[in-house]
Amino acid sequence: MPSSYKNLFPRAAEITYLDTAAEGLPAPGAEEALREYCRQKSLGTPGRRAFHAVESETLELLARLLGTQRASVALMSSASEALNVLPQSLDWRPGDEIIITDVEFPSNIIAALRLKQSGVKVVIAPFDCAAIAARIGPRTRLVSVSLVSYKTGEYLLGLPGLARRVHQAGAWLSVDATQALGRCPVSLEGVDFLMSSSFKWLLGPHGLGVVYVSPELCERLHPAGVGWYSVPDCFTPDRFERYELKPGAARLSAGMPNFGSIYALREGVRFILEAGVENICRELAPVVARARAGLAGMGLPLLTPEDPGRASGIVVFEHPKAKEIGAALEREDVIVWAGDGRVRCSLHLYNDLADVERYLDRLKAVLAKVDAPHV
């Protein structure tokens, strides 16, 4: 059945676009929202009233999407910034441990490795909640995992149970929801810190990171960076002697946010809320299953598990000539992500079975050429 949203996304109607996990298409209304920002910006400082109103509305929409209160949500410059802010805002002692998984995005790996400078041990676990829990010890301070792996497309099941084990050890649980938020169910049960990029499944622009901070963690967090936007009033008489942070997640924002991007993100979150994440996930389940089955039928080594309970919007196979395959598919107007020895297709609400069939058809032809023996 054709996607009812495809015609609202011109690029998705023109070509076979299967790369939302890298770059989502902008939501309808995003272009006009950016124009609206420019109109307000042209007013000078009086335009700031509109800026802050849109910022407030966007935070309210994100809180609805996450199922939490607005005070627990903030906007930063990127998910990578958020991945650094949390570990850099905790008090570490030599011998403490951070646990990450073996399929994390490089930003999470690098942020963890940086802690070695403070004598922190980096523990690497398989992408499985039971395996992660088994590695939690008395020196574990932070467990930082992805909800959906960018590398395999696997959805991490059992997070609430893992959260209980993390908290029993007196540690915190951080979740990178970049490859889930706006596409897959996201529960905050037991989660202390969560972040997501804005430019993938949320149909927004670059320059923003969505952040959730639990009330419990907020009370214990000492932000690594603060500024005038972190405090309720930056012009107090005793400002040269002390400062007080804003309540909730807002304390993490040090300065003026990216208002232009906020205008466009508002449209993306509105669109996702109207479509309904549960509806998106349900309607695309057979499309994702067909993509995996088709690739498996070609005998390709799949990284994405077969279990539908672990499915997301991403299906990945390994190939030593991944870049060559991706470039050849692009010449056929089929856009996927290809690199690091992997070819990854990702399906959002503007995709349908016709996209998958065209991908599989073109891929067969490309593989016949790429894998052909040279004579």
LOMI-889295 format. One line per 5 residues: their letters; for each residue x, z, y of C-alpha. Coordinates in Angstrom, 1 decimal. Example, Ala and Ser with C-alpha at 12.3 -4.5 7.8 and 13.67 -1.06 7.14 Angstrom:
AS = 12.3:7.8:-4.5 ~ 13.7:7.1:-1.1
END
This chain:
MPSSY = 0.0:0.0:0.0 ~ 1.5:-1.0:3.4 ~ 2.5:1.8:5.7 ~ -0.2:2.5:8.4 ~ 2.6:3.3:10.8
KNLFP = 4.9:0.3:10.4 ~ 3.5:-1.8:13.2 ~ 4.0:1.1:15.6 ~ 7.8:0.8:15.0 ~ 8.8:-2.8:15.9
RAAEI = 12.2:-2.5:14.2 ~ 10.6:-1.4:10.9 ~ 8.2:-4.4:11.1 ~ 11.0:-6.9:11.8 ~ 13.4:-5.9:9.1
TYLDT = 13.8:-3.6:6.1 ~ 15.0:-0.4:7.7 ~ 16.0:2.2:5.2 ~ 18.5:4.4:7.1 ~ 16.6:7.2:8.8
AAEGL = 18.9:9.7:7.2 ~ 21.6:8.3:9.6 ~ 19.5:7.1:12.5 ~ 15.7:7.5:12.9 ~ 13.7:5.0:14.8
PAPGA = 12.3:6.3:18.1 ~ 8.7:7.5:18.2 ~ 6.1:5.4:20.0 ~ 6.0:6.7:23.5 ~ 9.7:7.6:23.6
EEALR = 10.7:4.8:26.0 ~ 7.9:5.7:28.4 ~ 8.9:9.3:28.2 ~ 12.4:8.5:29.3 ~ 11.0:6.5:32.2
EYCRQ = 8.9:9.5:33.1 ~ 12.1:11.7:33.1 ~ 13.8:9.2:35.4 ~ 10.8:9.3:37.8 ~ 11.0:13.0:37.9
KSLGT = 14.8:13.0:38.2 ~ 14.4:10.6:41.2 ~ 12.6:13.4:43.1 ~ 15.7:15.6:43.1 ~ 15.3:19.3:42.7
PGRRA = 11.4:19.3:42.9 ~ 11.5:17.3:39.7 ~ 12.9:20.4:37.9 ~ 9.4:21.8:37.7 ~ 8.4:19.0:35.4
FHAVE = 11.7:19.3:33.5 ~ 11.0:22.9:32.6 ~ 7.4:22.3:31.8 ~ 8.3:19.5:29.3 ~ 11.0:21.8:27.8
SETLE = 8.5:24.6:27.3 ~ 6.0:22.1:25.7 ~ 8.6:20.8:23.4 ~ 9.6:24.2:22.3 ~ 6.0:25.0:21.6
LLARL = 5.6:21.9:19.5 ~ 8.8:22.7:17.5 ~ 7.6:26.2:16.9 ~ 4.4:24.7:15.5 ~ 6.3:22.4:13.3
LGTQR = 8.5:25.2:12.0 ~ 5.6:27.7:11.7 ~ 7.1:30.3:13.9 ~ 6.9:31.8:17.4 ~ 8.3:29.9:20.3
ASVAL = 10.7:32.8:21.2 ~ 12.6:32.1:17.9 ~ 13.3:28.4:18.8 ~ 16.0:27.0:21.1 ~ 17.6:23.7:21.8
MSSAS = 21.3:23.1:21.7 ~ 23.4:20.0:22.1 ~ 23.5:19.1:18.4 ~ 23.2:20.5:14.9 ~ 27.0:20.6:14.7
EALNV = 27.1:22.9:17.7 ~ 24.6:25.2:16.1 ~ 26.6:25.2:12.9 ~ 29.6:26.5:14.9 ~ 27.6:28.9:17.1
LPQSL = 26.4:31.1:14.3 ~ 29.7:31.8:12.5 ~ 31.5:32.2:15.8 ~ 28.9:34.7:17.0 ~ 29.4:37.1:14.0
DWRPG = 32.0:39.8:13.8 ~ 34.4:39.0:10.9 ~ 37.0:41.0:9.2 ~ 39.9:39.8:7.1 ~ 38.7:39.4:3.5
DEIII = 35.1:38.6:4.5 ~ 33.5:35.6:2.8 ~ 31.4:32.6:3.7 ~ 29.7:30.6:1.0 ~ 28.9:26.9:1.4
TDVEF = 28.0:24.2:-1.2 ~ 30.0:21.3:-2.6 ~ 27.6:18.7:-1.0 ~ 27.6:19.9:2.6 ~ 27.9:17.6:5.6
PSNII = 31.5:17.8:7.1 ~ 30.4:19.7:10.2 ~ 29.4:22.7:8.0 ~ 32.6:22.4:6.0 ~ 34.8:22.3:9.1
AALRL = 32.9:25.2:10.8 ~ 33.6:27.3:7.7 ~ 37.2:26.3:7.4 ~ 37.8:27.3:11.0 ~ 37.0:30.9:10.0
KQSGV = 40.2:31.0:7.8 ~ 42.0:31.7:11.1 ~ 40.3:35.1:11.1 ~ 41.2:35.8:7.5 ~ 37.8:34.7:6.1
KVVIA = 37.6:33.3:2.6 ~ 35.6:30.1:2.1 ~ 33.7:30.1:-1.2 ~ 32.4:26.8:-2.5 ~ 29.4:26.8:-4.8
PFDCA = 27.4:24.1:-6.6 ~ 24.2:22.9:-4.9 ~ 21.9:25.3:-6.9 ~ 20.4:28.5:-5.7 ~ 21.2:30.4:-8.9
AIAAR = 24.9:29.2:-8.8 ~ 25.1:30.2:-5.1 ~ 23.6:33.6:-5.7 ~ 26.1:34.2:-8.5 ~ 29.0:33.8:-6.1
IGPRT = 27.6:36.4:-3.6 ~ 29.8:39.5:-3.5 ~ 30.4:42.7:-1.5 ~ 32.4:40.8:1.1 ~ 29.9:38.0:1.6
RLVSV = 28.8:37.8:5.3 ~ 27.2:34.4:5.5 ~ 25.7:31.8:3.2 ~ 25.4:28.4:4.8 ~ 23.6:25.7:2.9
SLVSY = 21.7:22.4:3.5 ~ 18.0:22.3:2.5 ~ 18.5:18.6:1.6 ~ 21.9:17.3:0.8 ~ 23.0:14.3:3.0
KTGEY = 25.2:13.2:0.1 ~ 22.7:13.3:-2.9 ~ 19.3:13.6:-1.3 ~ 18.6:16.6:-3.5 ~ 16.1:19.2:-2.1
LLGLP = 17.3:22.8:-2.7 ~ 14.7:24.6:-4.7 ~ 14.4:28.4:-4.8 ~ 15.6:29.2:-1.3 ~ 13.3:32.4:-0.8
GLARR = 14.8:33.9:-4.0 ~ 18.3:33.1:-2.7 ~ 17.4:34.7:0.6 ~ 16.5:37.9:-1.1 ~ 19.8:38.1:-2.9
VHQAG = 21.7:37.3:0.4 ~ 19.9:40.1:2.2 ~ 20.5:42.5:-0.6 ~ 24.2:41.9:-0.1 ~ 23.8:42.6:3.6
AWLSV = 24.6:39.0:4.5 ~ 22.8:36.3:6.5 ~ 21.3:32.9:5.4 ~ 21.9:29.8:7.5 ~ 20.1:26.6:6.6
DATQA = 20.9:23.1:7.8 ~ 17.5:21.3:7.8 ~ 18.7:18.1:9.4 ~ 17.8:15.9:6.4 ~ 14.4:17.7:5.9
LGRCP = 12.8:18.6:9.2 ~ 10.1:16.1:10.0 ~ 10.1:14.6:6.5 ~ 10.0:17.4:3.9 ~ 8.4:20.9:3.7
VSLEG = 10.5:23.5:5.6 ~ 9.8:27.2:5.0 ~ 11.4:29.9:7.1 ~ 10.8:32.5:4.5 ~ 14.0:34.6:4.3
VDFLM = 15.9:32.2:6.6 ~ 17.9:33.9:9.4 ~ 19.3:30.8:11.1 ~ 18.2:27.1:10.9 ~ 19.3:24.0:12.7
SSSFK = 18.4:20.3:12.7 ~ 19.5:17.2:14.4 ~ 17.0:15.5:16.7 ~ 17.7:11.8:16.1 ~ 16.9:11.4:12.4
WLLGP = 13.6:12.4:10.8 ~ 12.2:13.9:14.0 ~ 12.2:10.4:15.6 ~ 14.0:11.6:18.7 ~ 17.1:10.8:20.6
HGLGV = 20.7:12.1:20.5 ~ 22.0:15.1:22.5 ~ 19.8:17.9:21.0 ~ 19.9:20.3:18.1 ~ 16.8:22.2:17.1
VYVSP = 17.6:25.9:16.3 ~ 15.6:28.7:14.8 ~ 16.9:32.3:14.9 ~ 15.1:35.2:13.1 ~ 14.2:38.2:15.2
ELCER = 16.4:40.4:12.9 ~ 19.4:38.2:13.5 ~ 18.8:37.9:17.2 ~ 19.2:41.6:17.6 ~ 22.6:41.5:15.9
LHPAG = 24.0:38.2:17.3 ~ 26.7:38.2:19.9 ~ 26.6:34.6:21.2 ~ 30.1:33.0:21.3 ~ 29.2:31.3:24.5
VGWYS = 26.9:32.4:27.3 ~ 26.0:31.2:30.8 ~ 23.4:31.4:33.5 ~ 20.8:29.9:31.2 ~ 21.4:32.7:28.7
VPDCF = 20.1:35.4:31.0 ~ 16.7:36.2:32.6 ~ 18.1:36.4:36.1 ~ 21.6:35.3:37.0 ~ 21.4:36.5:40.6
TPDRF = 21.1:40.3:40.0 ~ 22.9:42.6:42.5 ~ 25.1:43.9:39.7 ~ 26.0:40.4:38.3 ~ 29.7:41.1:38.7
ERYEL = 29.5:44.1:36.5 ~ 27.0:43.4:33.7 ~ 24.6:40.9:32.2 ~ 21.5:41.0:30.0 ~ 20.7:38.2:27.5
KPGAA = 17.3:36.6:27.3 ~ 15.2:37.8:24.4 ~ 15.0:35.6:21.3 ~ 16.8:32.3:20.6 ~ 16.9:31.3:24.3
RLSAG = 20.1:33.4:24.6 ~ 22.0:30.7:22.8 ~ 21.5:28.1:25.6 ~ 24.3:28.6:28.1 ~ 23.4:25.9:30.6
MPNFG = 21.0:23.2:31.6 ~ 19.7:21.4:28.5 ~ 19.5:17.6:28.0 ~ 16.2:17.1:29.7 ~ 16.1:13.4:29.3
SIYAL = 16.4:13.8:25.5 ~ 13.8:16.6:25.5 ~ 11.3:14.2:27.0 ~ 11.8:11.7:24.2 ~ 12.0:14.4:21.5
REGVR = 8.6:15.7:22.6 ~ 7.1:12.4:21.6 ~ 8.8:12.4:18.2 ~ 7.6:16.0:17.4 ~ 4.1:15.2:18.6
FILEA = 4.0:12.1:16.3 ~ 5.2:14.0:13.3 ~ 2.7:16.8:13.8 ~ -0.1:14.3:14.1 ~ 0.9:12.5:11.0
GVENI = 1.5:15.8:9.1 ~ 4.7:16.5:7.2 ~ 2.7:17.2:4.0 ~ 0.9:13.9:4.3 ~ 4.2:12.0:4.9
CRELA = 5.8:13.7:1.9 ~ 2.8:13.0:-0.4 ~ 2.3:9.4:0.6 ~ 6.0:8.5:0.3 ~ 6.5:10.3:-3.1
PVVAR = 5.7:7.2:-5.2 ~ 7.8:5.0:-2.8 ~ 10.8:7.3:-3.3 ~ 10.2:7.4:-7.0 ~ 10.1:3.6:-7.2
ARAGL = 13.4:3.3:-5.3 ~ 15.1:5.7:-7.8 ~ 13.5:4.1:-10.8 ~ 14.5:0.6:-9.6 ~ 18.1:1.6:-9.0
AGMGL = 18.2:3.4:-12.4 ~ 16.9:0.3:-14.0 ~ 19.9:-1.6:-12.7 ~ 22.2:0.9:-14.5 ~ 23.6:2.3:-11.2
PLLTP = 25.1:5.8:-11.2 ~ 22.6:7.8:-9.3 ~ 23.5:11.0:-7.4 ~ 19.8:11.7:-6.7 ~ 18.2:13.9:-9.4
EDPGR = 15.2:12.6:-11.3 ~ 13.1:15.7:-10.9 ~ 10.4:14.9:-8.4 ~ 10.4:18.6:-7.3 ~ 13.9:18.0:-6.0
ASGIV = 13.1:14.7:-4.2 ~ 13.4:14.2:-0.5 ~ 13.4:11.0:1.5 ~ 16.9:10.0:0.3 ~ 18.0:8.0:-2.8
VFEHP = 21.7:7.5:-3.4 ~ 23.9:5.7:-5.9 ~ 27.7:5.6:-6.2 ~ 29.7:2.4:-6.0 ~ 33.4:1.8:-5.3
KAKEI = 32.5:-1.2:-3.1 ~ 29.8:0.7:-1.1 ~ 30.9:-0.7:2.3 ~ 30.9:-4.2:1.1 ~ 27.4:-3.8:-0.4
GAALE = 26.1:-2.3:2.9 ~ 27.5:-5.1:5.0 ~ 26.1:-7.7:2.6 ~ 22.6:-6.1:2.7 ~ 22.7:-5.9:6.5
REDVI = 23.3:-9.7:6.6 ~ 20.0:-9.9:4.7 ~ 18.3:-7.7:7.2 ~ 18.2:-4.7:4.9 ~ 19.7:-1.6:6.6
VWAGD = 21.0:1.2:4.5 ~ 24.0:3.6:4.9 ~ 27.0:2.7:2.9 ~ 30.4:4.5:2.8 ~ 32.3:7.3:1.1
GRVRC = 31.7:5.5:-2.2 ~ 27.9:5.8:-1.9 ~ 25.0:3.6:-0.9 ~ 22.1:5.6:0.5 ~ 18.6:4.4:1.3
SLHLY = 16.2:6.7:3.1 ~ 12.5:6.4:3.6 ~ 10.3:7.7:6.4 ~ 6.7:7.2:7.4 ~ 7.2:3.6:8.6
NDLAD = 8.4:2.6:5.1 ~ 6.4:1.4:2.1 ~ 6.7:-0.1:-1.4 ~ 7.3:-3.6:0.1 ~ 10.5:-2.3:1.8
VERYL = 11.7:-0.8:-1.5 ~ 11.0:-4.0:-3.5 ~ 12.8:-6.1:-0.9 ~ 15.7:-3.7:-1.0 ~ 15.9:-3.8:-4.8
DRLKA = 15.6:-7.6:-4.8 ~ 18.4:-8.2:-2.3 ~ 20.6:-5.5:-3.9 ~ 20.5:-7.3:-7.2 ~ 21.8:-10.5:-5.6
VLAKV = 24.4:-8.6:-3.7 ~ 25.6:-6.7:-6.7 ~ 25.9:-9.9:-8.7 ~ 28.4:-11.2:-6.1 ~ 30.2:-8.0:-5.5
DAPHV = 30.7:-7.1:-9.2 ~ 31.5:-10.7:-10.3 ~ 34.9:-11.0:-11.8 ~ 37.5:-12.9:-9.7 ~ 39.0:-15.9:-11.3
END
